[in-house]
Amino acid sequence: MNSKNLPAILIVSLLLVIGAKGQQAEDLLKPGQLFPNFKLDNVEHYVKTEASLSDFKGKWLILDFWNRTCSVCIKRFPKLNNLQQEFGAQLQVLLVGTNDQKYNKGIKDLFERIKVIQKLALPIAYDSVLVKQLSIQGAPYIVVIDPKGIVRALPKSGQLNSEMLRMLMNAETTGLALKDSIVAEPPLFYSSGFSRWSKETPRYTYYDIESGVSTGKFETNALPLGDLYNVAYFGKSRWTNTDSLYGRVYRKPILRISNPKPFDHDYYKQRGYYNYSLLVPKEKLNKAYLEFAMQCDLKKYFGYKVEIESRYMPCWILTVTANAAHNLKSKAAVSSTKADHAGFTFKKVKMSKVLRKIYAYHPNEDPFFDETNITSDIDLTIEADLTNFEDLRNMLSEQGIVLVKAKKQMTVMVISDPESR
């Protein structure tokens, strides 16, 4: 297919919530409909200082709406930058930062710092008119539009990659909607209350089995299998750094099974997520019995052998050099905090606040432990892309605060194939 015949794509990234009439963004932007024309006046790092939809006719366009509070948006910028480099002249990525002064004041300064940190070569427009026109309330959300201005797909941000773009570029049917490319697993129901989850099922996810004690029934949708095992054996599927399980129980089960595929999961392809419900007599409605009953169900339906062991598991240790321990001592009279996705300035705070900030941006990393032995208040300024773990580590290291990979003894769940009989 000649590049001149390729459909132009407009990708608008946001979580849209349409206002006055209670419409969803998907109600306004549907595959096959004409996307409204627009004019963006405040464009930077581009050949023009203003742009409209007609300016991008004949090429792919990624128009990415974001706001200053959306860490997911900022974390995705390097991927968009890579797409721009990969597709070259076929593609133009244009970021659109919501610039209303009430909620997004300072977004331009934030982007300029992120642009340097992430080494971005992307143009950006600052706009609230189009945001209001589409009744955009949040981020992220994606729309795909062809050269005639027709919406072709509504992918989620996690689906946006070169493979998806090439699929759309090479599509013979111009009316292709992305949902047509997602193959859901067939429903697979069990009498015990297990079933495979799909997007046709409303999503209500409960991570703590205690909810079953208070409501009389434990019921959860859209949980991966590993999370279900965590609920059955530890009472909850996930825990934060303020939870008593954090750093004491390793969150990820160790798999010693010949076929780990049942534990693989992909939300966008609707693969590997399960619904589960459990109802027990009122006289047995307690946390211990609910866990026991759920363990029996998992054994019945999946057959795996489960052992709870004590092992040395990977973690991150926060340490500090001798010079840094001295230099970090607070000289401020009062405590203050200034932070956004491009860094933070802490005055007169405890080291625990730094650790909480690291965890807030990287909750899926191995657990963090503070071994700096700093008990006094500190002052600390970090300029880094907080969504990028390695960038954050490097900037902390320059201040003498070092995150070291280590191992600590923790309780861990080991899931194995059943013993042959």
PEMO-V246192 format. One record per backbone hydrogen bond with DSSP energy under -0.5 kcal/mol. NH is the residue of the N-H (numbers start at 1). CO is the residue of the C=O. If there is no record, write none. Layout:
NH/CO + NH/CO
This chain:
5/2 + 6/3 + 10/8 + 11/9 + 11/61 + 12/10 + 13/11 + 13/63 + 14/12 + 16/14 + 17/135 + 18/23 + 22/19 + 25/16 + 27/24 + 28/24 + 28/25 + 29/25 + 30/28 + 32/151 + 33/30 + 35/149 + 40/51 + 41/39 + 43/41 + 43/49 + 44/124 + 51/40 + 53/38 + 55/52 + 56/53 + 57/54 + 59/56 + 60/90 + 61/9 + 62/92 + 63/11 + 63/61 + 64/62 + 64/94 + 65/63 + 66/96 + 70/67 + 71/69 + 74/70 + 75/71 + 76/72 + 76/73 + 77/73 + 77/74 + 79/76 + 80/76 + 81/77 + 82/78 + 83/79 + 84/80 + 85/81 + 86/82 + 87/83 + 88/84 + 90/87 + 91/88 + 92/60 + 94/62 + 94/92 + 95/123 + 96/64 + 97/125 + 98/66 + 98/96 + 99/127 + 104/100 + 107/104 + 110/106 + 111/107 + 112/108 + 113/109 + 114/110 + 115/111 + 116/112 + 117/113 + 118/114 + 119/115 + 120/115 + 123/93 + 124/44 + 125/95 + 126/42 + 127/97 + 127/125 + 132/128 + 133/129 + 134/130 + 135/132 + 136/131 + 137/15 + 138/15 + 142/155 + 144/153 + 146/150 + 149/146 + 151/33 + 152/144 + 153/144 + 159/156 + 160/156 + 160/157 + 161/159 + 165/161 + 166/162 + 167/163 + 168/164 + 169/165 + 170/166 + 171/168 + 174/172 + 176/173 + 180/177 + 181/178 + 182/179 + 183/181 + 184/182 + 185/270 + 190/194 + 193/190 + 195/275 + 197/273 + 201/198 + 204/202 + 206/204 + 209/235 + 211/208 + 212/209 + 213/209 + 213/210 + 214/210 + 215/211 + 216/212 + 218/278 + 219/217 + 220/276 + 221/204 + 223/274 + 225/272 + 228/224 + 229/225 + 230/226 + 231/227 + 232/228 + 233/229 + 234/230 + 235/230 + 235/231 + 236/230 + 237/207 + 243/240 + 246/243 + 248/245 + 249/245 + 250/411 + 253/251 + 254/413 + 255/253 + 256/254 + 256/415 + 262/259 + 263/260 + 264/260 + 264/261 + 266/271 + 270/267 + 271/266 + 274/223 + 275/195 + 276/220 + 278/218 + 284/281 + 285/282 + 286/284 + 290/286 + 291/287 + 292/288 + 293/289 + 294/290 + 295/291 + 296/292 + 297/293 + 298/294 + 299/295 + 300/296 + 301/297 + 302/298 + 303/298 + 303/299 + 305/416 + 307/414 + 309/307 + 309/412 + 311/309 + 311/410 + 313/311 + 313/408 + 315/406 + 316/367 + 317/404 + 318/316 + 318/369 + 319/317 + 319/402 + 321/400 + 325/321 + 326/322 + 327/323 + 328/324 + 329/326 + 330/377 + 336/347 + 338/345 + 340/343 + 343/340 + 344/382 + 345/338 + 346/380 + 347/336 + 349/378 + 353/350 + 354/350 + 354/351 + 355/351 + 356/352 + 357/353 + 358/354 + 359/355 + 360/356 + 361/357 + 362/358 + 365/362 + 369/316 + 371/318 + 371/369 + 375/373 + 378/349 + 379/328 + 380/346 + 382/344 + 384/342 + 384/382 + 386/341 + 386/384 + 388/385 + 389/387 + 392/388 + 393/389 + 394/390 + 395/391 + 396/392 + 397/393 + 398/394 + 399/395 + 399/396 + 400/397 + 401/396 + 402/319 + 402/400 + 404/317 + 404/402 + 406/315 + 408/313 + 410/311 + 411/248 + 412/309 + 414/307 + 415/254 + 415/413 + 416/305 + 416/414 + 417/256
